Amino acid sequence: MRIVIFGAEGQLGRDLQTALGRHAVTPLSHADADIVDEAAVRDAVTRVAPDWVVNAASMTHVDRCESDAISAFKANAVGAGNVARACASAHAGLVHVSTDYVFDGRKMAPYLETDPTRPLNVYGVSKLAGEYLACNAHDETYIVRTSGLYGAHPCRGKGGKNFVETMLHLAGERSSLRVVDDEVLTPTFTEDLAAQLTRLVESGAPWGIYHTTNAGECSWYEFATEIFRLAGIHVTLEKTTAASWNAPARRPAYSVLENAALVDNGIDVLPDWKDALRRYMAGRGSSQPRG
Ligand SMILES: NC(=O)c1ccc[n+]([C@@H]2O[C@H](COP(=O)([O-])OP(=O)(O)OC[C@H]3O[C@@H](n4cnc5c(N)ncnc54)[C@H](OP(=O)(O)O)[C@@H]3O)[C@@H](O)[C@H]2O)c1
């Protein structure tokens, strides 16, 4: 199959290039095609005449979205609509990547694809608008919501770091760290997510929303604890609250995604987040760059 990837130089985009490697992949970076530019997107898609388009392009810095809503809506909403319209014209299936932050966290139990959305921050609102614009423009769309990404390649929108590397870096500078314990999520390894997205496009599963994360759940504090255990690093970890951290954007206290649609369609769910983290940590120190 011919597959175009937007956001191909991002953390997930790089792993998608590998996972989809048995297909004819056209990776497009931000410099190759700005998804906010409707004509550029249409031209790029028309040129390839793909069977599939994966949109992993996004403004991903949650706090920056809060202070620059216009840029967030351009990339995350208008851009998503542009990609979907180009897919509709080219008769290509679309995989559009979205987020757990479309939910408000009040459920305090894993969110189903059918649960009502209510984002707490501009990033989440812009991503939810992107879901609507994509589905509105093109019926043949998979919306893939995921959570807490980390992977071998830098998260470009977050200054090149992921949470694991940030923790390990800070542990090299300080003997004690405070980590938020009242936000619960499922950290997800981009290598696993890319493999699952590949399974999805090859599955023939019905169009719609697919929650796609590693299994299990933890707070950021528990995530950090496991990172240091696996790294064999002794650092004093203290629990803190999101309120005392006081980030510009509010985040849901609980944003675990039940991968129900994947299960319903007989597509394997991903392994537990601890298993994924162990594989990520084992790969550190190889020649691959780490976020
Ligand atoms: N990171 C997370 O924890 C997380 C959690 C849940 C969901 N997600 C979703 O997962 C997807 C992949 O995120 P990621 O972690 O791979 O982030 P990333 O490393 O920041 O990658 C995003 C990519 O999008 C590109 N991009 C930004 N604006 C663009 C535009 N207007 N036109 C074309 N390309 C543009 C960026 O290029 P430049 O850097 O060159 O601008 C970057 O390569 C996104 O949809 C994100 O919302 C991420």
The ligand as a Tripos MOL2 file, in Angstrom:
@<TRIPOS>MOLECULE
LIG
   48    52     1     0     0
SMALL
NO_CHARGES

@<TRIPOS>ATOM
      1 N1          3.3970   13.3880   23.1730 N.am      1 LIG1
      2 C1          2.3860   12.9200   23.9260 C.2       1 LIG1
      3 O1          2.5390   12.6380   25.1220 O.2       1 LIG1
      4 C2          1.0330   12.6790   23.2980 C.ar      1 LIG1
      5 C3         -0.0260   12.2130   24.1070 C.ar      1 LIG1
      6 C4         -1.2830   11.9780   23.5170 C.ar      1 LIG1
      7 C5         -1.4460   12.1960   22.1620 C.ar      1 LIG1
      8 N2         -0.4060   12.6570   21.4090 N.ar      1 LIG1
      9 C6         -0.6140   12.8820   19.9610 C.3       1 LIG1
     10 O2          0.2790   12.0450   19.2550 O.3       1 LIG1
     11 C7          0.6250   12.6540   18.0110 C.3       1 LIG1
     12 C8          2.1330   12.5990   17.8060 C.3       1 LIG1
     13 O3          2.7640   13.3910   18.8070 O.3       1 LIG1
     14 P1          4.3350   13.2730   19.0970 P.3       1 LIG1
     15 O4          4.4930   12.8670   20.5090 O.co2     1 LIG1
     16 O5          4.9940   12.4830   18.0090 O.co2     1 LIG1
     17 O6          4.7530   14.8160   19.0080 O.3       1 LIG1
     18 P2          5.9730   15.5710   18.2710 P.3       1 LIG1
     19 O7          7.2410   14.8300   18.4450 O.co2     1 LIG1
     20 O8          5.8900   16.9760   18.7610 O.co2     1 LIG1
     21 O9          5.5820   15.4780   16.7480 O.3       1 LIG1
     22 C9          4.6480   16.3370   16.1390 C.3       1 LIG1
     23 C10         5.1430   16.6000   14.7410 C.3       1 LIG1
     24 O10         4.1850   17.4510   14.0870 O.3       1 LIG1
     25 C11         4.9050   18.4000   13.3220 C.3       1 LIG1
     26 N3          4.0580   19.5670   13.0960 N.ar      1 LIG1
     27 C12         3.6560   20.4930   14.0000 C.ar      1 LIG1
     28 N4          2.8800   21.4140   13.3940 N.ar      1 LIG1
     29 C13         2.8020   21.0480   12.0880 C.ar      1 LIG1
     30 C14         2.1740   21.6020   10.9530 C.ar      1 LIG1
     31 N5          1.4550   22.7350   11.0490 N.pl3     1 LIG1
     32 N6          2.3100   20.9830    9.7530 N.ar      1 LIG1
     33 C15         3.0340   19.8450    9.6490 C.ar      1 LIG1
     34 N7          3.6770   19.2650   10.6830 N.ar      1 LIG1
     35 C16         3.5570   19.8810   11.8920 C.ar      1 LIG1
     36 C17         6.1270   18.7170   14.1350 C.3       1 LIG1
     37 O11         7.1420   19.2580   13.3050 O.3       1 LIG1
     38 P3          8.1090   20.4550   13.8460 P.3       1 LIG1
     39 O12         8.6570   19.9730   15.1500 O.co2     1 LIG1
     40 O13         9.1210   20.5640   12.7610 O.co2     1 LIG1
     41 O14         7.2210   21.6550   13.9840 O.co2     1 LIG1
     42 C18         6.4970   17.3430   14.6900 C.3       1 LIG1
     43 O15         7.3630   16.6620   13.8190 O.3       1 LIG1
     44 C19         0.0000   14.0450   18.0340 C.3       1 LIG1
     45 O16        -1.2400   14.0100   17.3580 O.3       1 LIG1
     46 C20        -0.2720   14.2980   19.5040 C.3       1 LIG1
     47 O17        -1.3480   15.1920   19.7230 O.3       1 LIG1
     48 C21         0.8340   12.8980   21.9350 C.ar      1 LIG1
@<TRIPOS>BOND
     1     1     2 1
     2     2     3 2
     3     2     4 1
     4     4     5 ar
     5     4    48 ar
     6     5     6 ar
     7     6     7 ar
     8     7     8 ar
     9     8     9 1
    10     8    48 ar
    11     9    10 1
    12     9    46 1
    13    10    11 1
    14    11    12 1
    15    11    44 1
    16    12    13 1
    17    13    14 1
    18    14    15 2
    19    14    16 1
    20    14    17 1
    21    17    18 1
    22    18    19 2
    23    18    20 1
    24    18    21 1
    25    21    22 1
    26    22    23 1
    27    23    24 1
    28    23    42 1
    29    24    25 1
    30    25    26 1
    31    25    36 1
    32    26    27 ar
    33    26    35 ar
    34    27    28 ar
    35    28    29 ar
    36    29    30 ar
    37    29    35 ar
    38    30    31 1
    39    30    32 ar
    40    32    33 ar
    41    33    34 ar
    42    34    35 ar
    43    36    37 1
    44    36    42 1
    45    37    38 1
    46    38    39 2
    47    38    40 1
    48    38    41 1
    49    42    43 1
    50    44    45 1
    51    44    46 1
    52    46    47 1
@<TRIPOS>SUBSTRUCTURE
     1 LIG1         1 GROUP 0 **** ****
